[in-house]
């Protein structure tokens, strides 16, 4: 599923997440709270993450967020 966790955005919020390094985007819906790791603002589902980041990037990339609705 194309979902994500965010600490403060309301559940159901739809956001566009764009990878800064490779300029790929994905639309996700906030359905969970987190992340609880210092320096991170968003946790993407695996499906959403691999839409915008090749596997060589591991589990962390720099992104920009845009609220759609």
Secondary structure, 3 states (H helix, E strand, C coil): CCEEEECCCCCCCEEEEEECCCCCEEEEEEEECCCCCCCCCEEECHHHHHHHCCHHHCCCCCEEEEECC
